[in-house]
Amino acid sequence: MDDSTIVAGRLADMRIARFLHNDVPQYAFVQTDESDGKDYLVALEGHPLAGAGVKPTGERFPVDGDGVRLLSPVIPSKVYGLAKNYEAHAQFMHEAGHSDIKHAPEDMVIFSKPSTSVIGPDDPIVIPSYSNDMNFEPEVAVVMGRIAKNVTVEQAMDYVLGFTCVNDVTLRDLQGLDPMWTRAKGFDTSCPLGPWIVTRDDLDWKDAKISFTLNGEDVELASGTTANLIHGIPEQIAAISSFTTLLPGDVILTGTPNASGHLDPGDEAIVHVEGIGSLRNVVVRG
């Protein structure tokens, strides 16, 4: 990669990460070195979402190198999510006794999470002291790249920077007690994001494969594909931008495809999205 400035709106064919090196946060492009097959962080000068462009600093670090830690790829001003946006998940919730509705609702069910809920790869997911039933929900997350207000379905994808993995962690025992889901969905550490952003045109977002691993074992019932979304990604962006202004870096959680499940202290939770990578977090008790 040369030293020319790369404008955020033209980012393509790359992965964008945010990381700490010796306690200094930086952005980077993630590149695979063909000579050893390993991923490296190409440190950047500038902010990929600022619009003024970024360029490599000349420093490069192994992703798993000493003093390097991946962070959440963005700290959004706000996070919106869609509930029961797959028929399989809606049916699972009903059969598990968490919902009176047998099928996915016709209209979008939209909830929000605060920016303080966001954590990055390998950060601990903390079970609050007041909950005894925390659940995982693996999903594809959309990262906005431009200010979006009242955009059409046809224009919606023009406003997207890219995609990342997310675990929409939910306190199932509180969800039934709080009709707004504020505590159930918005508690600290409830929104792990990462490991990086794959730019818009580098993911088959119409058919992205999602899976989940718990303590090294695949949870087959949690897997699925965005091909089965009830409300597609462009429709989600158009609907959300009709009532709020989406800013660069804001995140939309598109829905979990099938079954969710219980998390206990010590559990290792890994969200996998084909074409993006894997997001790992370990659960602890608060």
C-alpha positions in Angstrom: 0.0 0.0 0.0 1.4 3.4 -1.0 1.4 6.6 1.1 -1.3 8.4 -0.8 -4.3 9.7 1.1 -7.3 7.5 0.9 -10.7 9.2 1.3 -13.3 7.5 3.6 -16.0 7.6 1.0 -13.8 5.6 -1.4 -12.7 2.9 1.0 -13.1 -0.6 -0.6 -11.5 -4.0 -0.7 -10.1 -3.7 2.9 -10.7 -4.3 6.5 -10.6 -1.3 9.0 -9.6 -1.9 12.6 -9.2 0.2 15.7 -6.5 -0.9 18.1 -4.3 -0.1 21.0 -0.5 -0.2 20.7 1.3 0.6 24.0 -2.0 2.1 25.3 -2.3 4.5 22.3 -5.5 4.1 20.3 -5.1 4.1 16.5 -6.9 3.1 13.3 -5.4 0.6 10.8 -6.1 -1.3 7.7 -5.8 -5.0 8.2 -3.7 -6.8 5.6 -2.7 -10.4 5.2 0.9 -10.9 4.4 1.2 -13.4 1.6 4.7 -14.4 2.7 3.6 -15.8 6.1 -0.3 -15.8 5.8 -0.6 -13.7 9.0 -2.7 -10.5 9.5 -1.0 -7.2 10.1 -2.3 -3.8 11.2 -1.1 -1.0 8.9 -1.4 2.0 11.2 -3.2 5.1 9.8 -2.9 8.8 10.2 -6.4 10.3 10.4 -9.9 8.9 11.1 -11.6 6.7 8.5 -15.0 8.3 9.2 -13.8 11.9 9.3 -14.2 12.4 5.6 -10.8 14.2 5.2 -8.9 11.0 4.3 -6.4 8.7 5.9 -2.9 7.5 5.0 -0.5 4.9 6.3 2.0 6.1 8.9 4.6 3.5 7.8 4.2 1.4 11.0 2.9 -2.1 10.9 2.1 -4.5 13.7 1.1 -8.1 13.9 -2.6 -8.4 15.0 -1.5 -10.8 17.8 1.7 -8.9 18.5 3.0 -7.8 21.9 1.4 -4.6 23.2 -1.4 -4.8 20.5 -5.0 -5.1 21.4 -8.0 -4.8 19.0 -10.7 -2.4 20.1 -14.3 -2.1 19.0 -13.9 -0.8 15.4 -16.2 2.1 16.1 -17.7 3.9 19.1 -21.1 4.8 17.6 -23.2 7.8 18.8 -26.1 5.3 18.9 -27.0 1.7 18.1 -30.3 0.5 16.8 -31.4 -3.1 16.5 -34.2 -5.1 15.0 -36.0 -7.8 17.1 -37.6 -10.9 15.6 -36.3 -10.0 12.2 -36.1 -13.7 11.2 -39.1 -16.0 11.3 -37.0 -18.8 12.9 -36.0 -16.6 15.8 -39.6 -15.4 16.3 -40.7 -19.0 16.5 -37.9 -20.0 18.8 -38.8 -17.1 21.2 -42.5 -18.3 21.2 -41.6 -21.9 21.8 -39.2 -21.0 24.6 -41.9 -19.1 26.4 -40.4 -15.7 25.8 -43.0 -14.3 23.5 -46.8 -14.7 23.0 -46.4 -14.1 19.3 -46.0 -17.3 17.2 -44.6 -15.6 14.1 -42.4 -12.6 13.3 -44.4 -9.3 13.4 -45.2 -7.6 10.1 -43.8 -4.2 11.2 -40.3 -3.7 12.3 -39.6 -3.9 16.0 -36.7 -1.5 16.7 -34.8 -1.0 19.9 -31.7 0.9 20.9 -28.5 0.5 22.9 -26.4 3.3 24.2 -22.7 3.9 23.2 -21.7 2.7 26.7 -22.9 -0.8 25.9 -20.2 -1.2 23.2 -17.1 -3.3 23.9 -14.5 -4.8 21.6 -12.9 -8.2 20.9 -11.7 -10.2 23.9 -13.3 -7.6 26.3 -15.3 -9.3 29.1 -19.1 -9.4 28.9 -20.3 -8.7 32.4 -23.4 -10.3 33.8 -25.1 -7.6 36.0 -25.8 -8.6 39.6 -29.5 -8.3 39.0 -29.8 -10.8 36.2 -29.7 -14.6 36.1 -30.4 -15.3 32.5 -28.1 -13.6 30.0 -28.4 -14.7 26.4 -26.2 -14.5 23.3 -27.5 -13.4 19.9 -25.0 -13.5 17.0 -25.7 -11.0 14.2 -24.3 -9.0 11.3 -23.9 -5.3 12.2 -24.1 -2.4 9.7 -21.7 0.5 10.2 -22.8 3.8 8.6 -20.3 5.8 6.7 -22.3 9.0 5.9 -24.9 11.1 7.5 -28.3 9.5 6.6 -31.7 11.1 7.1 -34.9 10.1 5.2 -32.9 8.0 2.7 -34.8 5.7 0.3 -34.4 2.0 0.2 -32.8 2.4 -3.2 -30.2 4.8 -1.9 -29.6 3.2 1.5 -26.5 1.2 0.8 -24.7 4.3 -0.5 -24.5 5.4 3.1 -22.9 2.3 4.5 -19.2 2.1 5.3 -19.2 -1.7 6.0 -20.1 -4.5 8.3 -18.8 -6.2 11.4 -19.8 -8.9 13.8 -22.0 -8.3 16.9 -23.3 -10.2 19.8 -26.6 -8.6 20.8 -26.3 -9.7 24.4 -29.7 -9.7 26.2 -30.9 -10.2 29.7 -33.8 -12.5 29.0 -35.2 -12.4 32.5 -35.4 -8.6 32.5 -36.8 -8.4 28.9 -40.2 -9.7 30.0 -40.3 -7.2 32.9 -39.3 -4.1 31.0 -41.5 -3.4 27.9 -38.9 -0.8 26.6 -36.0 -3.4 26.9 -33.8 -0.6 28.3 -32.0 -2.6 30.9 -32.3 -6.0 29.0 -30.6 -4.7 25.9 -28.7 -1.6 27.0 -26.6 -2.6 30.0 -22.8 -2.0 30.0 -20.9 -4.6 27.8 -24.1 -5.7 26.0 -22.9 -4.8 22.6 -19.6 -6.5 21.6 -18.4 -5.4 18.1 -15.5 -6.5 16.0 -13.0 -7.7 15.1 -12.9 -5.1 12.3 -15.1 -3.5 9.6 -15.3 -5.2 6.2 -16.1 -2.5 3.6 -19.5 -2.5 2.0 -18.7 -4.1 -1.4 -16.5 -6.8 0.2 -19.3 -8.7 1.9 -22.2 -10.6 0.4 -24.6 -8.8 2.7 -27.6 -10.4 1.0 -26.4 -13.9 2.0 -23.9 -13.5 4.9 -23.5 -16.7 6.9 -23.7 -16.3 10.6 -22.7 -19.0 13.2 -21.9 -19.1 16.9 -19.4 -21.1 19.0 -19.9 -21.6 22.8 -16.9 -23.0 24.7 -15.4 -24.4 21.5 -18.6 -26.1 20.4 -20.7 -25.0 17.4 -24.3 -24.1 18.4 -26.0 -25.2 15.2 -29.4 -23.8 16.1 -27.9 -20.3 16.4 -26.7 -20.3 12.8 -28.3 -18.7 9.7 -28.0 -16.3 6.9 -29.0 -12.7 6.1 -30.8 -14.2 3.1 -33.6 -15.0 5.5 -34.0 -11.5 6.9 -37.6 -10.4 6.9 -36.7 -6.7 6.6 -33.6 -6.4 4.5 -30.7 -4.1 5.3 -31.6 -1.3 2.9 -35.2 -1.4 4.3 -33.8 -1.1 7.9 -31.6 1.9 7.1 -34.5 3.6 5.3 -36.9 3.0 8.2 -34.5 4.1 10.9 -33.3 7.2 9.1 -37.0 8.2 8.7 -37.2 9.1 12.4 -33.5 9.7 13.4 -30.4 11.0 11.8 -27.8 8.3 11.4 -24.2 9.6 11.8 -21.0 8.1 10.5 -20.0 5.3 12.8 -23.6 4.6 14.0 -24.5 0.9 14.0 -27.5 -1.2 13.1 -27.9 -4.7 14.5 -29.8 -6.6 11.8 -31.3 -9.4 13.8 -30.3 -12.8 15.1 -31.2 -15.6 12.7 -32.4 -18.5 14.9 -32.1 -19.7 18.5 -30.3 -17.7 21.2 -29.0 -19.3 24.4 -27.8 -18.9 28.0 -24.4 -17.6 29.0 -22.7 -18.4 32.3 -19.6 -16.9 34.0 -16.4 -18.3 32.3 -18.1 -19.0 29.0 -16.3 -18.2 25.8 -18.7 -16.7 23.2 -17.6 -16.4 19.6 -19.7 -14.9 16.8 -18.6 -15.9 13.3 -19.7 -14.1 10.1 -18.4 -15.6 6.9 -16.5 -12.9 5.0 -15.8 -10.8 8.1 -14.2 -13.0 10.8 -14.8 -13.9 14.4 -15.6 -11.9 17.5 -14.6 -13.5 20.8 -15.6 -12.5 24.3 -15.5 -14.2 27.7 -18.3 -13.9 30.2 -17.7 -12.8 33.8 -20.1 -12.1 36.8 -20.4 -8.5 37.8 
